[in-house]
C-alpha cells in the first residue's frame, strides 16, 4: 500500500478530504451534528449558523481576482 498513500498517490485522491470539508463543513445540517463550543460543549446556535451562511462568500471577489491573476501569469509564461 505504500504507493497509494502520502504524496505517492494521485493528487485527486489526496484532495478528497479537504474538498469534502470545504463543501460540507459549511452545511448547517452537518454542523449541527458535530459543532460544539470548545469549553461548554453547547451545540452551535442557529444564529451562528445563519451568520456563517451569510459570511461564506465574503471574499469571493478577492478569490476570483486571485484566480484571474494566476491565469494571466500562466498565459504570460506559456504563450
C-alpha positions as CSV (number, residue, x, y, z in Angstrom):
1,X,0.0,0.0,0.0
2,X,3.0,2.3,0.1
3,X,2.2,3.5,-3.4
4,X,-1.3,4.5,-2.5
5,X,-0.6,6.8,0.4
6,X,1.1,10.1,1.2
7,X,2.4,12.0,-1.8
8,X,2.8,8.9,-3.9
9,X,-0.9,8.7,-4.8
10,X,-2.7,10.7,-7.5
11,X,-3.5,14.2,-6.4
12,X,-7.2,13.8,-7.0
13,X,-7.4,11.3,-4.1
14,X,-5.2,13.4,-1.8
15,X,-7.6,16.3,-2.2
16,X,-10.8,14.4,-1.4
17,X,-10.7,15.1,2.4
18,X,-10.1,18.8,2.0
19,X,-12.7,19.1,-0.7
20,X,-15.3,17.3,1.4
21,X,-14.6,19.6,4.3
22,X,-14.6,22.6,2.1
23,X,-18.1,21.9,0.9
24,X,-19.8,20.1,3.8
25,X,-18.2,22.0,6.7
26,X,-20.4,25.0,5.7
27,X,-23.6,22.9,5.6
28,X,-25.8,23.6,8.6
29,X,-27.1,20.0,8.7
30,X,-23.5,18.8,9.0
31,X,-22.5,21.4,11.6
32,X,-25.5,20.7,13.8
33,X,-24.2,17.1,14.1
34,X,-20.8,17.8,15.5
35,X,-20.1,21.5,16.1
36,X,-19.8,22.3,19.8
37,X,-18.4,25.1,21.9
38,X,-14.9,24.2,22.9
39,X,-15.4,24.9,26.6
40,X,-19.0,24.3,27.4
41,X,-19.8,21.7,24.8
42,X,-23.0,23.5,23.9
43,X,-24.3,22.9,20.4
44,X,-23.8,25.6,17.7
45,X,-26.6,28.2,17.8
46,X,-28.9,28.8,14.9
47,X,-27.8,32.5,15.0
48,X,-24.2,31.4,14.4
49,X,-25.2,29.0,11.6
50,X,-27.1,31.9,9.9
51,X,-24.1,34.2,10.3
52,X,-21.8,31.5,8.7
53,X,-24.2,31.2,5.8
54,X,-24.2,35.0,5.3
55,X,-20.4,35.3,5.5
56,X,-19.5,32.2,3.4
57,X,-18.9,34.3,0.2
58,X,-17.5,37.5,1.8
59,X,-14.2,37.1,0.0
60,X,-15.4,35.5,-3.2
61,X,-14.4,38.6,-5.3
62,X,-10.9,38.5,-3.9
63,X,-10.6,34.8,-4.7
64,X,-11.9,35.4,-8.2
65,X,-9.3,38.2,-8.8
66,X,-6.6,35.9,-7.5
67,X,-7.5,33.2,-10.0
68,X,-7.6,35.7,-12.8
69,X,-4.0,36.8,-11.8
70,X,-2.9,33.2,-11.8
71,X,-4.4,32.7,-15.2
72,X,-2.8,35.8,-16.6
73,X,0.6,34.7,-15.3
74,X,0.1,31.3,-16.7
75,X,-0.8,32.7,-20.1
76,X,2.3,35.0,-20.0
77,X,4.6,32.2,-19.1
78,X,3.2,29.7,-21.7
79,X,2.3,31.9,-24.5
